């Protein structure tokens, strides 16, 4: 169960016990109706640092690459046009938040109105195989070649003409 669950009073009474925070929308309806409807002001500029990508790089020496907001916006804008993800798709995110490939898997679906499904980091291969086997057409898979080889052993999917999934393969040599 997520850290905070949005629910109503009738549903909340039926949920099993949990340590997760629950937010009952009915009890804060008045508070929500008085909340501003305009976006909050933002002091962020395009040159502000968004994150630091730590990598060993090709030299084997650890280093940090500073990534600015404008760079992420430019990349996500390009990727959303290049990787056609349809609105309403459910895109699995199979890599750690600390992995640079996650930027496209995470932000592109959300940008175009698709949903994401965070797969467990230690069981991502069986979960990816399950998603592929259901025929749900997830829209985007961002994989390393090693993942692709391992998935080929786990998934027995016949080719489908109606498949609308984009496979982005990278991060290591593709044989």
N, C-alpha and C positions, 0 to 999 in steps of 0.2 A: 504494500500500500504506500502511496506517495507520502511525503512529509506532511502535506496539508491536503485535506480532502474537502472539496466543495460539495455540500449536500443540502438536503432539506430536512425538517424535523422528523417526518415520517420515515425517511430512509435512514437517517442517523440512528434512530431507535432500533433499527434492524441490523446495523453493522456490528460485526464482532468486536470484542474488546481489542484495543490497540494503543500503543504509546504515541501514535501519530497525532499531530494537531488536526482538529476538525473545524471547519469553518461552515457554520450553518447560515446560508444566505438569507433565510427568512428572518433570523434574529437581527441582522444588520441592514435590512432593507431600507429603513429610514436614513441611516448613515450613508448608504450607497447612493440614495437618491439626491443627497445634498453634496455629493462629491463633484468636483469640477469635471466638465466634459471635454475640456481642451487639454492637449498634451502638456506635460510639465515643461517649464523652461529648461534649456540644456546649455551648459557652458562648454560643451565639448567642441573642439575644433578638429578639422580633418588631419592636422599634423600631430594631434595628441597620440600618445602611445596606447595601443589597444592590448597588446600582450608581448611577451618576450618568448621566442621559440628557442629552446635550448637544444643544441645538436652537437654531435661529434664531427659532423661533416666528413668530407672526403679525406681530410688530413688526420683524422682520429683525435684531434685536439678539441676538447669541449669549447663551445663558444655560444654566445647568445645573439640572436638576430632580433632587433627591435622592429616590431610591426605596428605601423600607424593605422588609425581608423581609415584614412583614405585608401590605403592599400587593400584592406579587407573589403571595403565597399566596392572598389574597382574590381577585385577578383570575384566577389559574389555576384555582382552585376553581370560580368562576363560569363561566369559559370551558369547562372540561371538561363542565359540565352543559349549557351552551347550545350548544356545538359537539359533537354526538355523534360521537366518534371511537371506532370499535370496536377492541377489543383485537386485536392481531395485524396491524393495518393498517401500511402503510409510508407515512409522511407526508413529502413533500419539504419541505425548508427552503430557500427560494429567496431569502432576504434576508440581509443582513449581520448579524452578531452585534451590531453597533452600532445597529441599527434597532429601534425599540420594538415593531414588529409581530412581530419574531422571538420575543418572549417566548411568545406563544400557539403559534406554529408549532413551537417547540422543546420547551417544557415540557409542554404539554397531552398530546401523544402519549406522552411518557415517563411521565407520571403515570398514564395509563390502561392501560399495558402495550402500547402500540404502539411501533413502531420509527420512527426518523427517517432520512432520506437527505439529507445535506448536498449541495446542488447547487453546482457551481462558480459563484462570484460573477460572473465575466465572461461566462459562457455559460449563464446561468440560463434564458433564454427558450427556446433549443432543447432544453435538458434538461427544462424543464417541459412543453414540447410532446410530447417523447418519452414522459414519464410519463403524460400525458393520453391519448396515442394507444394505449398498450399495453392500456388497459382494466383496469388493475390496481386501480381504486377506492381511491385513496390515503387517503380519509377527510377530509382537510382541505387546502385551498389557501388561503393568505393572500396576497392580491394587491392591487396598486394598480390603479386604473382603466386606467392606461397599459399595465400588463402584460396586462390582460384584452383590450384592443384589439389589442395585438401578438399575443397568443396566438390570437385569432380568425383572424388571417391565416395562422398556422402549423399549426393543427390543424383537420382536417376530420373531426369526430366526429359521427355521427348521435346524436340523443337516445336515451338508454337508460333504460328504466323501472327497471332494477335499480341504477342509479347511487346510491351511498351517500356521495357526497363533499359536504362542506360548503365553500362558497366564501365567504370573508370578504373583502370588497372595501372598501378605505378608504385614507386617507392623502392623498387629493386629491379634487377634484370629480368626481362620477360623472355623466356626461352621458347 
